[in-house]
């Protein structure tokens, strides 16, 4: 996996972790502090912010569907 792909995946995972923490009401969760550095690293590696955000939203939405009713 290339550096750009790793940075992209790390940014997506950081965004999803932050969204899950928000949903759980954990406003001081450490996941929130990891989002901006991960996104900055992905952007520096040439990743498109819109694609990162869209993919993170798709995965988070799928997680919500998979965990509905739990």
Contact map, one row per residue, 1 for C-alpha under 8 A:
1110110000000000000000000000000000000000000000000000000000000000000000
1111110000000000000000000000000000000000000000000000000000000000000000
1111111000000000000000000000000000000000000010000000000000000000000000
0111111100000000000000000000000000000000010011100000000000000000000000
1111111110000000000000000000000000000000000000000000000000000000000000
1111111111000000000000000000000000000000000000000000000000000000000000
0011111111100000000000000000000000000110110010000000000000000000000000
0001111111110000000000000000000000000010010000100001000000000000000000
0000111111111000000000000000000000000000000000000000000000000000000000
0000011111111100000000000000000000000100000000000000000000000000000000
0000001111111110000000000000000000100110010000000001000000000000000000
0000000111111111000000000000000000000000000000000001101100000000000000
0000000011111111100000000000000000000000000000000000000100000000000000
0000000001111111110000000000001101100100000000000000000000000000000000
0000000000111111111000000000000000100000000000000000100100000000000000
0000000000011111111100000000000000000000000000000000000110110000000000
0000000000001111111110000000001100000000000000000000000000000000000000
0000000000000111111111000000101100100000000000000000000000000000000000
0000000000000011111111100000000000000000000000000000000000010000000000
0000000000000001111111110000000000000000000000000000000000010000000000
0000000000000000111111111110101100000000000000000000000000000000000000
0000000000000000011111111110000000000000000000000000000000000000000000
0000000000000000001111111100000000000000000000000000000000000000000000
0000000000000000000111111100000000000000000000000000000000000000000000
0000000000000000000011111110000000000000000000000000000000000000000000
0000000000000000000011111111100000000000000000000000000000000000000000
0000000000000000000011001111100000000000000000000000000000000000000000
0000000000000000000000000111110100000000000000000000000000000000000000
0000000000000000010010000111111110000000000000000000000000000000000000
0000000000000000000000000001111111000000000000000000000000000000000000
0000000000000100110010000000111111100000000000000000000000000000000000
0000000000000100110010000001111111100000000000000000000000000000000000
0000000000000000000000000000111111111000000000000000000000000000000000
0000000000000100000000000000011111111100000000000000000000000000000000
0000000000100110010000000000001111111110000000000000000000000000000000
0000000000000000000000000000000011111111000000000000000000000000000000
0000000000000000000000000000000011111111100000000000000000000000000000
0000001001100100000000000000000001111111110000000000000000000000000000
0000001100100000000000000000000000111111111000001000000000000000000000
0000000000000000000000000000000000011111111100000000000000000000000000
0000001000000000000000000000000000001111111110000000000000000000000000
0001001100100000000000000000000000000111111111100000000000000000000000
0000000000000000000000000000000000000011111111111000000000000000000000
0000000000000000000000000000000000000001111111100000000000000000000000
0011001000000000000000000000000000000000111111100000000000000000000000
0001000000000000000000000000000000000000011111110000000000000000000000
0001000100000000000000000000000000000000011111111011000000000000000000
0000000000000000000000000000000000000000001001111111000000000000000000
0000000000000000000000000000000000000010001000111111100000000000000000
0000000000000000000000000000000000000000000000011111110000000000000000
0000000000000000000000000000000000000000000000111111111000000000000000
0000000100110000000000000000000000000000000000111111111100000000000000
0000000000010010000000000000000000000000000000001111111110000000000000
0000000000000000000000000000000000000000000000000111111111000000000000
0000000000010000000000000000000000000000000000000011111111100000000000
0000000000011011000000000000000000000000000000000001111111110000000000
0000000000000001000000000000000000000000000000000000111111111000000000
0000000000000000000000000000000000000000000000000000011111111100000000
0000000000000001000000000000000000000000000000000000001111111110000000
0000000000000001001100000000000000000000000000000000000111111111000000
0000000000000000000000000000000000000000000000000000000011111111100000
0000000000000000000000000000000000000000000000000000000001111111110000
0000000000000000000000000000000000000000000000000000000000111111111000
0000000000000000000000000000000000000000000000000000000000011111111100
0000000000000000000000000000000000000000000000000000000000001111111100
0000000000000000000000000000000000000000000000000000000000000111111100
0000000000000000000000000000000000000000000000000000000000000011111111
0000000000000000000000000000000000000000000000000000000000000001111111
0000000000000000000000000000000000000000000000000000000000000000001111
0000000000000000000000000000000000000000000000000000000000000000001111
